[in-house]
């Protein structure tokens, strides 16, 4: 341990982004990790402090312990911890963890010299756009479900209440890595691999899609944001995503061509029919709980592509990966061990799939 190095604090340290951030930044910083008890654990050589963001007492005790370790001086707080799910059900966890959990954290950090508070938000806080019209950080906000709504509420709180603490908000696109770890993308691959009937229909515009970004590029954006904290404006918002957006139709064809070596035709289905089908799958005892929910149908036309000029200018950041080129690597990993891929992405393994080690 080199106590002459600056300290950083990372919440959500055992998550996909958090563990990668801890592993990367411990090369230059002493990392204090805040997360819930139990597995998974953050990387070695990281100081773990257990915390429950819904408990004022737990958050204050964790921050007091962190303050003692860092001698009341943190180069940065990287706040990644958040609640989300794709059920579409309302949950008080969005308010208690994402919004009020952040309020508790900020309150407990009072008295510690924080060089930067970095908040991981979502590209989905923005209103959707049309192909060829990338959104910028000044694009209108129009969150359409509870997760991005909680992000907007938290962003607003941070701008209003943290004027004494340099603030960086990263609005991150859909995340993926070599083994996918993207919920919507994994389900799309699953549907095509299993030749599900839902893999052949889509209730939205097939030319629309959503921007993604590789995990390694997100980690690099976070590293650069912390590294350049003294040179950034006191309140900075950055979009972090790939400028190239693959449409849903492009993804369908690319996945099917790789997995089945065939042309894949996807037909448009009216939204009313799609909602009825989704409702039947969700309601009737037909097997596992389906991913596509009725509320998702209304969002099928949403299109997101991003202008990352501000991240280029302020951070010198450019994504090194592009999903269009990286997809074959992801799918080769899938073919090499489908059983492991299903488990890694928390999907039910079909009976005909040979389980890998």
C-alpha positions in Angstrom: 0.0 0.0 0.0 1.3 3.4 -1.0 -0.4 6.0 1.2 1.2 8.8 -0.8 -1.0 8.1 -3.7 -4.4 9.9 -4.0 -7.5 8.1 -2.7 -10.6 7.5 -4.7 -13.9 6.0 -3.5 -16.0 3.8 -5.8 -19.6 2.8 -5.0 -21.1 -0.3 -6.7 -17.6 -1.6 -6.8 -18.5 -5.3 -7.4 -20.7 -4.5 -10.4 -19.6 -5.0 -14.0 -18.4 -1.4 -14.4 -17.3 -1.0 -10.7 -15.0 -4.0 -10.6 -13.4 -3.0 -13.9 -12.9 0.6 -12.7 -11.4 -0.6 -9.4 -9.0 -2.9 -11.2 -7.9 -0.2 -13.6 -7.6 2.8 -11.3 -5.8 0.9 -8.5 -2.7 1.2 -10.7 -2.6 5.0 -9.9 -4.8 5.4 -6.8 -5.6 3.9 -3.5 -9.2 2.6 -4.0 -11.8 2.5 -1.3 -14.8 0.4 -2.4 -18.3 0.8 -1.1 -20.8 -2.0 -1.8 -23.3 -4.3 -0.3 -22.2 -7.3 1.7 -21.8 -10.6 0.0 -20.5 -11.8 -3.4 -19.3 -10.7 -5.8 -16.4 -9.0 -4.3 -14.2 -6.2 -5.7 -10.7 -6.9 -7.0 -7.8 -7.7 -4.7 -5.9 -4.8 -3.2 -9.1 -2.8 -2.9 -10.3 -1.7 0.5 -13.9 -2.8 0.8 -16.4 -1.1 3.1 -19.8 -2.6 3.4 -22.7 -0.2 2.9 -26.5 -0.1 2.4 -27.5 3.0 0.5 -31.1 2.9 1.9 -29.8 3.3 5.4 -28.7 6.7 6.7 -26.8 5.1 9.5 -25.0 2.6 7.2 -24.0 5.3 4.7 -22.7 7.6 7.4 -20.7 4.8 9.1 -19.2 3.8 5.8 -18.2 7.3 4.9 -16.7 7.9 8.4 -14.6 4.8 7.9 -13.5 6.0 4.4 -12.7 9.4 5.8 -10.4 7.9 8.4 -8.6 5.8 5.7 -8.1 8.6 3.3 -7.4 11.3 5.9 -10.4 13.3 4.8 -9.1 13.8 1.3 -10.5 12.1 -1.8 -9.3 12.8 -5.3 -12.7 11.6 -6.6 -15.9 9.8 -5.7 -17.1 7.5 -8.5 -20.8 6.8 -7.9 -21.8 3.8 -9.8 -24.3 2.1 -7.4 -27.8 2.0 -8.8 -31.0 -0.1 -8.9 -32.6 -1.1 -12.2 -34.7 -3.9 -13.7 -36.6 -4.5 -16.9 -39.8 -5.7 -15.4 -41.6 -2.3 -16.0 -43.0 -2.6 -12.5 -42.8 0.5 -10.2 -40.4 0.1 -7.4 -39.6 2.3 -4.5 -36.0 1.1 -4.9 -35.5 3.7 -7.7 -36.3 6.4 -5.3 -34.6 4.9 -2.2 -31.4 3.7 -3.9 -30.8 5.9 -6.9 -32.2 9.2 -5.7 -32.2 9.2 -1.9 -29.2 6.9 -1.7 -27.2 9.5 -3.6 -28.5 12.2 -1.2 -27.4 10.1 1.8 -24.0 9.6 0.2 -23.5 13.3 -0.5 -24.6 14.3 3.0 -22.2 11.8 4.6 -19.3 13.1 2.5 -19.6 16.6 4.0 -16.4 17.3 5.8 -14.3 15.3 3.3 -12.3 17.2 0.7 -13.6 15.7 -2.5 -11.8 16.7 -5.7 -14.6 15.4 -8.0 -17.9 13.7 -7.7 -18.4 11.5 -10.8 -22.0 10.3 -11.3 -22.8 7.5 -13.7 -26.1 8.5 -15.5 -27.7 7.1 -18.6 -28.1 8.2 -22.2 -31.8 7.3 -21.8 -32.5 10.5 -19.8 -32.7 12.2 -23.2 -35.6 12.3 -25.6 -35.1 9.9 -28.6 -34.0 11.3 -31.9 -34.1 10.3 -35.6 -31.4 8.5 -37.7 -28.8 11.1 -38.8 -29.6 13.5 -35.9 -27.2 12.6 -33.0 -28.1 13.9 -29.6 -25.9 16.2 -27.6 -25.7 16.9 -23.9 -28.1 19.8 -24.4 -30.7 17.6 -26.1 -34.1 17.7 -24.3 -34.6 15.4 -21.4 -37.5 13.0 -21.7 -37.1 9.9 -19.6 -39.8 7.4 -20.4 -39.5 4.8 -17.6 -38.5 4.7 -13.9 -34.8 4.0 -14.3 -33.9 7.1 -16.4 -36.5 9.2 -14.4 -34.5 8.4 -11.3 -31.3 9.4 -13.1 -32.8 12.8 -14.0 -34.0 13.4 -10.5 -30.5 12.5 -9.1 -28.7 14.7 -11.7 -31.0 17.6 -10.7 -30.2 17.1 -7.0 -26.5 17.0 -7.6 -26.4 20.2 -9.7 -28.5 22.0 -7.1 -26.9 20.8 -3.9 -23.2 20.0 -4.8 -22.0 23.4 -6.0 -19.1 23.2 -3.5 -18.0 19.9 -5.0 -16.8 19.6 -8.7 -19.3 17.5 -10.5 -19.0 15.3 -13.6 -22.0 13.4 -15.0 -21.4 10.7 -17.6 -24.5 9.7 -19.5 -23.5 6.3 -20.6 -24.9 4.3 -23.6 -25.9 0.6 -23.5 -23.0 -1.3 -22.1 -21.5 -4.5 -23.6 -18.3 -6.6 -23.4 -16.9 -9.7 -25.0 -19.5 -12.0 -23.3 -22.3 -9.5 -24.0 -23.6 -8.6 -20.5 -26.2 -6.4 -22.1 -29.7 -7.4 -21.2 -31.5 -6.4 -24.4 -28.7 -7.5 -26.7 -28.4 -10.9 -24.9 -32.1 -11.5 -25.3 -32.0 -10.5 -29.0 -29.2 -13.0 -29.6 -31.1 -15.7 -27.6 -34.3 -15.2 -29.6 -32.4 -15.6 -32.9 -30.3 -18.5 -31.8 -33.4 -20.4 -30.6 -35.4 -19.3 -33.7 -38.1 -18.0 -31.4 -41.2 -16.7 -33.1 -40.5 -13.3 -31.5 -37.2 -13.2 -33.4 -39.0 -12.8 -36.7 -41.2 -9.8 -35.8 -40.7 -6.3 -34.5 -43.2 -3.6 -33.6 -40.9 -0.7 -34.3 -39.0 0.9 -37.2 -36.3 -1.5 -38.2 -34.0 1.4 -39.2 -34.0 2.7 -35.6 -31.6 1.5 -32.9 -29.7 2.4 -29.8 -26.1 3.4 -29.2 -23.9 1.0 -27.3 -20.4 1.3 -25.8 -17.8 -1.3 -24.8 -17.0 -1.7 -21.1 -13.3 -1.0 -21.7 -14.2 2.3 -23.3 -16.4 3.3 -20.4 -13.6 2.5 -17.9 -11.3 4.7 -20.0 -13.7 7.5 -20.0 -14.0 7.3 -16.2 -10.2 7.2 -15.8 -9.8 10.3 -18.0 -12.5 12.2 -16.2 -10.8 11.6 -12.9 -7.3 12.3 -14.3 -8.4 15.6 -15.8 -10.6 16.7 -12.9 -8.7 19.9 -12.3 -9.1 21.0 -15.9 -12.8 20.3 -16.3 -15.5 22.9 -15.7 -17.0 22.7 -12.2 -20.1 21.0 -13.6 -19.5 18.8 -16.6 -21.9 16.6 -18.4 -20.6 14.1 -21.1 -22.3 11.6 -23.4 -20.3 8.4 -23.5 -21.2 6.1 -26.4 -20.2 5.0 -29.9 -21.0 7.4 -32.7 -22.0 4.5 -35.0 -25.5 3.2 -34.1 -26.5 -0.2 -35.4 -30.2 -0.3 -36.3 -32.4 -3.1 -34.9 -32.6 -4.5 -38.4 -28.8 -4.4 -38.9 -28.4 -6.3 -35.6 -31.0 -8.9 -36.6 -29.2 -9.6 -39.9 -25.7 -9.6 -38.5 -26.6 -12.0 -35.6 -28.5 -14.4 -37.8 -25.9 -14.4 -40.5 -23.2 -15.4 -37.9 -25.3 -17.9 -36.0 -27.2 -19.5 -38.8 -25.5 -18.4 -42.0 -28.7 -17.3 -43.5 -30.6 -14.2 -44.5 -33.0 -13.2 -41.7 -36.3 -11.5 -42.5 -37.9 -9.5 -39.7 -41.5 -8.5 -40.3 -43.2 -5.5 -38.8 -46.0 -6.2 -36.4 -48.6 -3.7 -35.3 -48.0 -2.4 -31.7 -51.5 -3.6 -30.6 -50.7 -7.1 -31.7 -47.3 -7.0 -30.1 -48.7 -5.8 -26.8 -51.3 -8.6 -26.8 -48.6 -11.2 -27.5 -46.4 -9.8 -24.8 -49.3 -9.7 -22.4 -50.2 -13.4 -23.2 -46.6 -14.5 -22.7 -46.3 -12.6 -19.5 -49.7 -13.8 -18.1 -50.2 -17.4 -19.3 -48.1 -20.3 -17.8 -46.1 -20.8 -21.0 -42.7 -21.3 -19.4 -40.1 -18.8 -18.2 -40.9 -15.2 -17.7 -40.5 -13.5 -21.1 -38.2 -10.5 -21.5 -40.4 -8.5 -23.8 -43.0 -6.7 -21.7 -46.1 -4.7 -23.0 -44.6 -1.4 -21.8 -41.5 -2.0 -24.0 -43.6 -2.0 -27.2 -44.3 1.7 -27.0 -40.5 2.3 -27.0 -39.7 0.2 -30.0 -39.4 3.2 -32.3 -37.1 5.1 -30.0 -33.7 5.9 -31.7 -30.5 7.0 -30.0 -27.3 8.1 -31.6 -24.9 10.4 -29.9 -22.5 13.3 -30.6 -19.4 12.8 -28.5 -17.7 16.0 -29.5 -17.6 17.3 -25.9 -16.0 14.1 -24.6 -13.4 14.3 -27.4 -12.6 17.9 -26.6 -12.6 17.8 -22.8 -11.2 14.2 -22.2 -9.5 13.4 -25.5 -11.8 10.3 -25.4 -12.7 8.2 -28.4 -14.2 4.7 -28.2 -11.7 2.1 -29.4 -14.4 -0.5 -30.0 -17.5 -0.4 -32.3 -20.3 -2.9 -31.8 -20.6 -3.4 -35.6 -17.0 -4.7 -35.7 -17.0 -6.3 -32.2 -20.2 -8.3 -32.6 -18.4 -11.3 -34.3 -16.0 -11.6 -31.3 -19.0 -11.7 -28.9 -20.8 -14.3 -31.0 -17.7 -16.4 -31.3 -17.5 -16.5 -27.5 -21.2 -17.5 -27.6 -20.6 -20.4 -30.0 -17.5 -21.6 -28.1 -19.5 -22.2 -24.9 -23.3 -21.5 -25.2 -24.0 -22.8 -21.7 -21.6 -20.5 -20.0 -22.8 -17.6 -22.1 -26.4 -18.3 -21.1 -25.4 -18.4 -17.4 -23.2 -15.3 -17.6 -26.2 -13.4 -19.1 -28.7 -14.9 -16.6 -30.7 -16.7 -19.3 -32.4 -20.1 -19.0 -30.3 -22.6 -21.0 -32.4 -24.4 -23.6 -32.5 -28.2 -23.5 -30.6 -28.7 -26.7 -27.7 -26.6 -25.6 -24.6 -28.5 -24.5 -23.4 -27.0 -21.2 -19.8 -25.8 -21.2 -17.4 -25.8 -18.3 
